[in-house]
Each structure stands twice: as structure tokens, then as C-alpha cells.
Amino acid sequence: MVGEPQFDFDYEGALTFIIQYDFLPRSVLPRFIVNMHKEIKDRLQWRTGVVLEDSDFKAVAVVKADNVARRICIYVSGEQKRDYFALVLATLRRINRRFEKLKTTELIPMPDDPHTTANYKQLLQFEQHGIEIYLPGESDKTYKIKDLLGSVASKDKSEDEILNLLKKLLDENDTQETAARKLNDAFVRQPNIMGVSIDIKKLVQQMLPRKKR
């Protein structure tokens, strides 16, 4: 399918995240669709986008590429939208790393102004330095940094819940090295993943035997 099909999705209530590229390779989204093919909802895929659904998380994601603006937009709605977003973002990050010297910037749109965005990594740095308020550009509005980060980052996850997320990422061909990389990519906050201090190496060693039995 070439053009975007019609489908129902609540964009206003969705988690929204943008990956801005210095140059967006045309193969990034097709590779992403191939990786996520088992979760495509009702065959809703087109040249520059796809709709995904995960029954475990009870979540739906719309992922669109804008080749002119050199960006990929992620929208996720549902009961566990932050968890499903973490897996979608992890997949895109892995694909991006395969392109040598590819530069990306991850952005969070303001909740009341989607055209104004904040640099996600910069927000993390502000939070780490105890800065609580974000003032975007020339705007008179201010936003609480913890609220902006909380819009995309899950918190207070138990180890069992993180194990379930890891199961969704791993496949039978993963080594401990690739599994650890996937886990690092998947969880948005570091070093306390989703509010829980986790030994990633130990977690991977615990999970891999279960996946390969």
C-alpha cells in the first residue's frame, strides 16, 4: 500500500515522541516494519508508516516517517503505552545504530503544543542536575521536567515486570552481549531503570536460558 489508509486512533491522548535525523535513510522504516511484522494491526502498513498492536500491553502504536522533515514520529495509546513505547523505541534505536555516522536527536513535544519540542537527553541532564522547570525557546510557558519525562518513561517497575518486558525483546539468536544491548536500549531512564535498580548483566544471564530451552 502506497498511501496512508484510514484508521481510528486517538492522537490527542497518545504518548508522542519524535526522532529527528540529520539525514533519514529511506530504509529505516521498512526495516522497522520487518522487525515488528508480527505486531502489525489489521495489515495497516504503508510506504511511510505502520500501525502496531500488542495484546499483552493492551497498546496500539502508530509509527510514521516524514522523509521531507527527516523525522520519525511515534504515537502510542493504551493501558501500558509507556512500556510498549519502550520496546518500539528500542527497535528503532537498534536500526539507527546500523548506519555509520547517523546522527539523531530524540524529542518530546510539549503536551499542549505539539509543534514545540524539548531535547529528551537534555531534559535528563537537567533532571540529574536538580533543575525542575523547563522553559522552551521564546515561550512564556513553563513545564515541570519530571512531568515531561514521565510522559514517556515508566516508573516503579518490579523486577518481574521488567523480566516480562525483556522477554518481548529477546529471540533465540541473542547472545548475552546482544541481549544486554537490547535491554539498555529498551528502558528509557538510566541508571535506575524505570525506577528500579537492576543488574542488567545478571538479568540477562537469568533470562537467556529460559528463552533457549
DOLUMVO-879976 format. One record per residue (C-alpha): residue number from 1; x negated, y negated, z negated. Coordinates in pm, 1 decimal, always signed. Layout:
# residues N
<NUM <X Y Z>>
...
***
This chain:
# residues 213
<1 <+0.0 +0.0 +0.0>>
<2 <-142.0 -339.0 +100.7>>
<3 <+77.0 -599.0 -73.8>>
<4 <+178.5 -611.8 -439.1>>
<5 <+504.3 -418.7 -495.3>>
<6 <+787.2 -539.3 -714.8>>
<7 <+798.4 -404.0 -1068.9>>
<8 <+917.2 -513.9 -1413.3>>
<9 <+654.7 -635.0 -1658.9>>
<10 <+665.5 -889.1 -1943.1>>
<11 <+366.0 -1109.3 -1863.2>>
<12 <+462.9 -1371.2 -2121.9>>
<13 <+444.1 -1127.0 -2411.0>>
<14 <+141.2 -936.4 -2283.5>>
<15 <-214.4 -932.6 -2410.1>>
<16 <-414.0 -1120.0 -2143.7>>
<17 <-786.4 -1105.0 -2070.3>>
<18 <-996.8 -1225.1 -1776.3>>
<19 <-1330.0 -1106.2 -1640.7>>
<20 <-1488.3 -1382.5 -1432.2>>
<21 <-1758.3 -1278.7 -1183.4>>
<22 <-2034.2 -1479.9 -1021.4>>
<23 <-1964.7 -1250.8 -725.7>>
<24 <-1683.7 -995.3 -728.0>>
<25 <-1775.3 -684.1 -527.8>>
<26 <-1471.1 -563.6 -333.5>>
<27 <-1527.4 -208.6 -458.0>>
<28 <-1490.0 -283.7 -830.4>>
<29 <-1111.7 -249.7 -844.3>>
<30 <-1093.0 +55.4 -614.6>>
<31 <-1348.9 +227.7 -838.3>>
<32 <-1144.6 +134.5 -1142.7>>
<33 <-828.8 +277.4 -985.5>>
<34 <-1009.6 +603.4 -908.8>>
<35 <-1127.8 +626.4 -1269.9>>
<36 <-777.6 +561.3 -1403.0>>
<37 <-581.8 +756.0 -1138.8>>
<38 <-418.7 +989.5 -1391.6>>
<39 <-250.9 +694.1 -1561.3>>
<40 <-109.6 +513.9 -1256.1>>
<41 <+256.6 +442.5 -1321.8>>
<42 <+508.1 +541.0 -1053.7>>
<43 <+243.9 +514.9 -778.0>>
<44 <+224.5 +140.6 -837.4>>
<45 <-107.9 +58.0 -679.8>>
<46 <-204.8 -180.6 -402.7>>
<47 <-514.5 -325.7 -244.3>>
<48 <-589.9 -565.7 -529.9>>
<49 <-403.7 -421.4 -825.0>>
<50 <-260.2 -132.0 -1019.8>>
<51 <-6.8 -60.0 -1295.0>>
<52 <-112.5 +190.5 -1560.8>>
<53 <+81.3 +364.2 -1836.4>>
<54 <-34.8 +563.4 -2137.4>>
<55 <+226.7 +764.6 -2325.9>>
<56 <+4.7 +814.1 -2631.4>>
<57 <-36.7 +440.8 -2686.6>>
<58 <+310.3 +363.1 -2550.1>>
<59 <+148.5 +89.4 -2347.5>>
<60 <+152.6 -40.5 -1991.2>>
<61 <-128.7 -234.3 -1824.6>>
<62 <-141.0 -440.8 -1507.8>>
<63 <-488.3 -498.6 -1365.8>>
<64 <-530.6 -740.0 -1074.6>>
<65 <-829.5 -862.6 -877.2>>
<66 <-841.2 -1213.3 -729.4>>
<67 <-1119.3 -1199.7 -473.8>>
<68 <-1098.3 -1571.6 -396.3>>
<69 <-1122.9 -1678.9 -762.1>>
<70 <-1375.8 -1396.7 -826.7>>
<71 <-1194.2 -1260.2 -1129.1>>
<72 <-1007.2 -958.1 -1260.0>>
<73 <-709.6 -1017.6 -1487.7>>
<74 <-590.4 -760.8 -1740.7>>
<75 <-240.1 -767.1 -1887.9>>
<76 <-126.9 -510.6 -2145.6>>
<77 <+204.7 -468.7 -2325.5>>
<78 <+340.2 -200.1 -2555.6>>
<79 <+319.7 -66.9 -2909.6>>
<80 <-58.1 -16.1 -2913.8>>
<81 <-156.0 -266.6 -2649.5>>
<82 <-485.6 -362.8 -2815.5>>
<83 <-601.6 -2.2 -2827.1>>
<84 <-511.0 +60.1 -2465.2>>
<85 <-675.0 -266.9 -2366.0>>
<86 <-999.1 -148.3 -2529.7>>
<87 <-1003.4 +157.0 -2301.9>>
<88 <-920.3 -43.2 -1989.2>>
<89 <-1194.1 -294.8 -2065.4>>
<90 <-1444.7 -18.6 -2139.5>>
<91 <-1383.3 +134.7 -1796.7>>
<92 <-1431.4 -197.2 -1618.3>>
<93 <-1749.3 -269.6 -1814.7>>
<94 <-1898.2 +65.3 -1713.4>>
<95 <-1820.6 -2.3 -1347.8>>
<96 <-1967.4 -352.7 -1367.9>>
<97 <-2293.9 -218.4 -1510.0>>
<98 <-2347.5 -11.0 -1197.4>>
<99 <-2402.8 -326.3 -994.5>>
<100 <-2754.5 -457.0 -1040.8>>
<101 <-2775.9 -821.7 -1148.8>>
<102 <-2397.3 -862.5 -1150.9>>
<103 <-2300.6 -1142.3 -1390.5>>
<104 <-1964.6 -1154.0 -1565.8>>
<105 <-1800.8 -1377.3 -1824.1>>
<106 <-1517.8 -1245.2 -2039.4>>
<107 <-1245.2 -1498.1 -2114.7>>
<108 <-944.5 -1521.7 -2344.9>>
<109 <-660.6 -1750.4 -2224.9>>
<110 <-501.0 -1981.7 -2479.0>>
<111 <-167.7 -1838.0 -2599.0>>
<112 <+29.0 -2148.0 -2495.5>>
<113 <-179.1 -2245.5 -2191.6>>
<114 <-299.7 -1952.6 -1976.3>>
<115 <-492.3 -2189.8 -1749.4>>
<116 <-724.2 -2284.9 -2036.9>>
<117 <-966.0 -2013.4 -2148.2>>
<118 <-1233.1 -1951.9 -2408.8>>
<119 <-1552.2 -1755.9 -2362.3>>
<120 <-1496.0 -1435.0 -2557.5>>
<121 <-1860.3 -1381.5 -2657.6>>
<122 <-1888.7 -1744.9 -2763.7>>
<123 <-1585.9 -1703.3 -2988.9>>
<124 <-1752.6 -1403.8 -3151.0>>
<125 <-2065.4 -1611.9 -3214.2>>
<126 <-1858.7 -1893.0 -3363.9>>
<127 <-1687.4 -1646.8 -3595.8>>
<128 <-2019.0 -1497.3 -3703.7>>
<129 <-2142.5 -1846.1 -3795.5>>
<130 <-1835.0 -1919.5 -4002.2>>
<131 <-1669.8 -2158.3 -3755.3>>
<132 <-1292.8 -2127.3 -3790.7>>
<133 <-1147.0 -2372.1 -3538.0>>
<134 <-1183.8 -2376.7 -3158.2>>
<135 <-1126.2 -2693.5 -2954.1>>
<136 <-1105.6 -2611.7 -2582.4>>
<137 <-1256.5 -2865.7 -2343.8>>
<138 <-1083.6 -3203.3 -2342.7>>
<139 <-767.4 -3070.0 -2506.0>>
<140 <-627.2 -3226.2 -2821.5>>
<141 <-505.2 -2887.0 -2938.5>>
<142 <-699.5 -2667.7 -3176.8>>
<143 <-679.7 -2290.9 -3225.9>>
<144 <-786.7 -2059.3 -3503.6>>
<145 <-1070.3 -1843.1 -3377.3>>
<146 <-953.5 -1543.3 -3578.6>>
<147 <-615.2 -1565.0 -3404.4>>
<148 <-771.7 -1583.7 -3056.4>>
<149 <-995.4 -1285.1 -3126.8>>
<150 <-711.5 -1099.5 -3295.9>>
<151 <-507.1 -1125.0 -2977.4>>
<152 <-737.2 -869.0 -2812.5>>
<153 <-913.1 -688.9 -3098.9>>
<154 <-755.1 -415.3 -3307.1>>
<155 <-832.0 -422.4 -3677.9>>
<156 <-821.3 -191.1 -3975.0>>
<157 <-852.9 +131.8 -3779.1>>
<158 <-909.1 +452.2 -3970.6>>
<159 <-1179.4 +693.7 -3859.2>>
<160 <-911.3 +938.5 -3741.3>>
<161 <-758.7 +669.8 -3519.7>>
<162 <-1099.5 +587.4 -3373.9>>
<163 <-1156.9 +957.3 -3308.4>>
<164 <-833.8 +965.9 -3109.8>>
<165 <-949.2 +668.7 -2903.9>>
<166 <-1279.8 +838.6 -2837.1>>
<167 <-1101.0 +1148.4 -2711.7>>
<168 <-940.1 +936.1 -2442.6>>
<169 <-1279.9 +819.3 -2320.3>>
<170 <-1483.9 +1136.4 -2306.1>>
<171 <-1485.3 +1401.5 -2038.4>>
<172 <-1653.6 +1739.4 -2011.8>>
<173 <-1958.5 +1598.1 -1831.2>>
<174 <-2051.7 +1349.1 -2102.6>>
<175 <-2379.7 +1373.9 -2289.5>>
<176 <-2436.5 +1218.4 -2630.4>>
<177 <-2600.3 +921.7 -2458.3>>
<178 <-2314.2 +853.5 -2216.9>>
<179 <-2055.2 +914.4 -2488.2>>
<180 <-2221.3 +662.6 -2720.7>>
<181 <-2229.9 +407.8 -2438.9>>
<182 <-1860.8 +456.3 -2369.6>>
<183 <-1775.2 +416.0 -2736.2>>
<184 <-1979.0 +96.3 -2764.2>>
<185 <-1803.9 -45.2 -2458.2>>
<186 <-1458.8 +53.3 -2576.3>>
<187 <-1441.5 -127.4 -2907.4>>
<188 <-1426.7 -498.6 -2891.8>>
<189 <-1579.3 -600.9 -3224.2>>
<190 <-1932.7 -530.5 -3340.5>>
<191 <-2085.9 -416.6 -3572.2>>
<192 <-1773.2 -321.5 -3768.6>>
<193 <-1568.3 -150.5 -3502.0>>
<194 <-1205.3 -251.8 -3537.9>>
<195 <-1267.0 -348.8 -3899.8>>
<196 <-1428.6 -15.4 -3991.4>>
<197 <-1799.9 +51.0 -4030.2>>
<198 <-1865.4 +351.8 -3808.0>>
<199 <-2181.0 +551.4 -3741.3>>
<200 <-2141.7 +585.0 -3364.6>>
<201 <-2412.8 +848.8 -3327.7>>
<202 <-2256.7 +1066.7 -3595.5>>
<203 <-1912.2 +1016.0 -3446.9>>
<204 <-2028.0 +1122.8 -3101.4>>
<205 <-2202.8 +1432.8 -3238.4>>
<206 <-1880.8 +1519.9 -3416.5>>
<207 <-1663.8 +1475.3 -3109.3>>
<208 <-1865.7 +1629.2 -2826.2>>
<209 <-1846.0 +1990.6 -2944.1>>
<210 <-1469.4 +1958.6 -2969.5>>
<211 <-1443.0 +1826.9 -2616.0>>
<212 <-1660.7 +2101.3 -2469.3>>
<213 <-1506.4 +2404.8 -2631.6>>
***
